[in-house]
Amino acid sequence: MVGRFSLALAICSPIFLFTNLKLRDIQAADAQNKFSFAEYVRLRFLTTLLAFIIIAFIVFIVDYPHQTAQVILIMGVAKSVESFSDVIYGLLQKHEQMARIARSMIAKGVLSFLFLTAAIYITDNLFWGVGALAAMWLAVLLGYDLPQGLKLLTQTGHEPVSLRAQIRFAAQNKAGAAAPKLMRLAWLAFPLGAATALTSLYVNIPNYLIERYLSAEALGIFAALAYPIVAGNVVVNALAQVALPRLSKYFADNDRSNFNALLLKLVGIGILLGAAGIVIALVGGHAILALLYNQTYAAYAHIFVWLMAAAGINYAGWFLSGALTATGIFRQQLTLRIVSVLVIVLLSLFLIPEYGLLGAAWVTCLSAAVTLILFAALMIGLSRTGKLYDVSRGRG
């Protein structure tokens, strides 16, 4: 069941990360208000529809077992709901209303945990568990996220302030007039969306090959070992999202000193978190896995150490990627992500069949190091040559 859940995430996540085009970050960095919130929502609707069609097509052409196919489709529904909360988060983040985002995420986390657990306990069926997850995300979207977004629009006074007015506003804009601007927004965001999708793909490639060369059970074990790292990802992602508008402002003001100082602090935090994770895994990894799961998982504590090392490297790379996003450099990120995916594919094909789950952990760590080096080299190279500022201003 854990393996089936992980496979559904591994299939749906890269697709939605691509079609989401990382619009939330584009919104947060849109200091000049080049696009309206309504335009972001319209584009998100179209891309979310496309994502679900792609997932349904994959399920149709790939001969998955019936239960697995059901879980993948309902996960697609859940991710569709999540994508609309994400575009509202972009609006709130742009105005640095991070507390509202935090309350939404806390509500989603608590309610999802309770209802997913209850649904699986009662039905012993993963489909209904993921269905409960989707239902709770929809409840938070309609009950909290949407009202908060409309409330903020009311406070800013720049756009229609009610849901009915938003719908009327969208309907009154002729398709011929709206389409070119949506195309410009999609074209602007495409490299970043593709790079983000490649990031997810590169994270999930070991999962695909574990399921292919080992078993769904092995994938379940590997995925469970990686889940404690999500706690660190939440902290790092929160810091990156909070810092993005500030980095964008420093960049727009040509304040290189504060920009570089903030970036160095963020990268340092990532390295410290990673080092702490490694120490914790070395000292108490077996006990932690036994407490969270059982002795079956605790037997893989040595793999847990490698995964924590990979997490620390990823944290530093995450902040560098966010800094490049704040400067408007998107296409170079896409190129680097393509290289990273090629590296992890080659490493996975070589190490996973030969060394099993330990090889998968080595792949995760080595590929994270390669990606960090590539992003650091890009940032340093552009800064030294002065192209960091020239590239973004040229696009602006």
N, C-alpha and C positions, 0 to 999 in steps of 0.2 A: 504493500500500500504506500509506504514512504517512497519507494522507487517510482511508482506510477505518478505520485504527486510531483516528485522532482522532475520527471520527464515532461509532464504538462507545463511546468514552469519553464523548463529549458526550451520548449518549443514556442510558447507564447511570448516570453519576455523579450527575446531579440526582435520579434516582429513588431510588438507594440512600442518598444524603444525606438525603432526606426520610424514607424509611422507617427509617433508623437513628436518627432523632429526636435525634441528637446525645447519645445516652445516655452516651457516655464523659464528656462534660463534666458531665452531671447527676450521674453517679457520683462524679466527682472533687470536686464541690461539695457532696455529700451528707454534710456534717460530722456531722449528727445521726442518721445511719443509718436514715433513714425507710423505705428499701427494701433488701431483701437482694440479694446477688449472684445468687441463683437466680431472683429475680423479674426482674432485668435480663436474664438469659439467656433466660428464657421469652418475654419480650416481644420480644427480638431475633430469636428463632426465628420467631415469627409474622410480624414485619414483613419479615424477609428472604424468607420464602416469598411474601409479598404482592408484594415488589419484583420477584422473578423472574417471577411471573405477569404483572405489568404489562409487563415487557420482552418476554415472549413474545407478548403481545397486540399490542404495537406492531409487532413484526416480522411478525405475521400480517396485520395490516390495511394496513401500508404496503408498497408494491410495491418493496422493495429488491432489488437483484441477489442471486442465490443466495449468492455468496461473501461479500457484505457482511452478509447475514442471519446466516450461520454465525458470522462474527466477533462480531457483536453478542450472539448467544446465549452463546458461550463466554466473552465478557467478562462477561456476567451471572453465569456460574458463578464466575469469578474474584472478582468483587465480593462474591458470597455468602460465599465463604470468608473474604475480608478482613473482612467485617462481624463475624464471630465472634472474630477476633483483636482487633478494635477493642473489643469489650465486655470482654475480658480486660485490655486496656490500661487501660480505665477503672478496674478493680479495682486494678491495680498503681499507677496514677497517684494514686488516692485515698490510698494509703499512701506516696506520694512515692518509689516504687521505679522511678525513671526509667531507671536503668542497665539494668534487665531489659528495659524497652521498647526501649531503644537497641540492645541486643544482638539482639533479635528483628528490628528494622527493618534493621539492618546485614546480618543473614543473609538476609532477604527480598530486599534490594537486590542483593546480590552474586549469590545463586543465581538470582534472576529474570533478571538481566542475562545470566548465562552460558547458562542453559538456553533463554531466549527467542532469543538470538542463534544458538545452535547449532541449534535447531529450524528457524528460518527459513533458515539457511545450508544445512542438509541437505535440507529439503523444498521450499524456495522457496514456502512456503504460510503466510500469516499466521494461519490458523485453528490450525495446529499450534504456531505460536509462542505465541499467547495461551493455548493449552491447556497448554503447558509452564509458562507463567507461573502459571496456576491450580494446577497440580500442585505447584509449588514453594511457593506460599503455603499449600497444604494440608499439605505436609510440615512446614513451620515451625509451623503451628498445632498439629498433633498431636504433633510432636516436641519443641517448646519452650514455646510459649505456654500450652497447656493444663496441662502439668506445673508451670509456674511459677505459674499462677493457683491450682491446687490446693495447692501448697506454701505460698502466702501464706495461704490459708484455714486450713491446718493451724496456721500460726504465730499467727494471730489467734484461732482457737478459737471463732469465732462461728457457723460453719456446718458442714455435713457436709464431710468432708475428702477423700473419695475420689470418683472419677467415678461409681462404682456407687452410693455413698451419695447423691450429688447427684441422680441419676436417680430413686432410690427416694424421696427427699425431695420431688421434684416430683410423682411419681405419687401419693403419699399425701395430698397437698393436694387436697381436693375442688375441682372446677372452680367450683362455686358460691361457695366461700370465696375462691378465688384470683382469680377474674375481676374483682371490684370493685376490688381493689388494683392489678391490672394496668391496668385502665381509668383509675384515678387517675394512675398513672405515665405512661400514654400521653397523657392529657389535659394533665398538667404539661409533658411534653416536646414536645407537638405544635407549639406556636408556635416553639420553637427549631429543631425539625426542619424545619418549613416555611420558616423564615427561612434555614436553611442550604441547603435545596434551591433556594430562590430565588437565593441567592448563586451556586450552581453554574450555575443556569439563566442568570443574568445574565452569568456568565463565558463561557458557551457560546453565547449568542445570536449573537454575531458569527460563530462557527463555522458555525452553521446557515445563516446568510444568505450567507456566503462560498461554501459548498457549493451553495446555491440559485442565487445570482446570478452567481458566477464559475465555479468548477470544483472537483472533488475534489483536483486537483493544487495549485490555489491554497490550498486548506485545508491540504494537507500542508506547504506552504512556511510559511504563517502559524503553524501549530502548532509546527513545528520552530524558528522564530524565538523562540517563547515558552518553549520548554523550558529554556533556560539559566536562566530566571527561577525555575524550580522549585528550584534550589539555594538561592536566597534564601528561597523559601517554606518550605523544610525548616527553615532556621535560625529563621525567625520563628515557625513553628508550634511548634517545640521550646521556644522561650522562652515562648510563650503558654501551652503546656500545663504547663510547670514553674511558671509564675507563678499559674495558676488556683487551685490549692489555697491558696496563700499569700494571694491577694487575697480568697478566700472567708473565710479565717480572720480577716483584718483587718476585713472587713465584719461578720462575726458578732460580733466583739469591739467593734464600733463605734469602731474605731481609724481615724478618717478621715485623720489625718496620714500614717500609714504607707501607707494605701491610695492616697492621692493621689500620694505621693512615688514609689511603685513604678510606678503607672500613667504618670506623667510620664517616668520613666526608660525605660519600654518604648516609649512613643510616640517619644521622642527617638532610641532605637536604630533604630526603623523608618525614621525620616526620614534618619538617617545612612546606613543601608544603601541606601536609595533614591538618595541623592545620589551615593554611591560607584558605584552601578550606572550612573547616567547618565554620569559621567565616564569610566568604563571603556568604555561603548558609544561615546561620542564619540571617544575616543582610539584604541581598538583594536577597535571593533565589526566592521569588515570582516575583519581578521585572525582574530578569534575565530571568526566564522561560517565562514570558509574552512577553518580548522583543524578545527572540529567537524564540518562537513558538506563543502561544496565551493563553487566559485565561483558556482554558480547561486544558492545561498542568500546568499552574501556580497554579491551585488548589491542585496540588500534591507537593507543595514546602516542606512539612514536610518529604516526602520520599526522596527528593533531598538532605536534610541534612544528612540522614543516608547513602546515596550513596557516598557523599563526605567523610564521615568518613571512609567508607570502602576503598575508593581510597587511602587515606593517609596511611592506614595500608598496603595496597598492594604495595605502593611505597617502603616502607622499606623492605618488603619481596622480592621485585624484585631485589634490590641491593644485598641482602644476597644470593639469587639464582645465580646472576652473579658472585659473589666471589667464590662460590663453583664450578661454571663452569670453572673459571680461574685456579682453582687448579686441574682440571681433575676429580673431584668427580661427577660422573654421576648417578651411580646405586642407591646410597642413596637418591638422589633427586627423582628418580622414586618411591621408596618406600614411601617417604613422600607425593608425589602427589596422590598416590593411597589412602592413609589415608585421605587426604584432600577431594578427590572426594566422598569417603564414607560418610564423615561428612556432606558435602553439600547436598548429596542425602537425607540423613535422616532428616536434618533440613528442606529441601524444602518440603518433603512429609508431614511433620508435620505442618509447618507454613503457606505455601502458600494457601492450600485449606481453612484454618481456618481464616487467616488474610488478604488474597489478596495481593495487591501490597505492602502494608506496611510489611507484612510477608516476601515478597521477598527481600525487602531492609534489614530487620533484618538478613535474611539468608546470604546475601552478606557480611554484616559487621562481623557477628559471624564467618563465615568460613574464612574470611581474617585474623581475629585475631588468629584462630587456626593454620592456615598455617604459619603465622609469628612466632609464638611460636615454632613450630616444626623446622623451618629452623634455628632459633636462637639457639635452643637447640643442633641441630646437629653441627653447626659451633663452638659453645663454647665447646661442648664435645670433638670434634676431636682436637681442638686446645690445650685443657688442657692435653689430653692424648698423644699428639705428633703424633696421627694417621693422622692428616691433611696432613702432609708432607709424611709420610710413604706410605699412600694409593696411592697418585698420582705418587710417584717415582716408586712404584712397578709396576704400570701400564705402565709407560714410558719404 
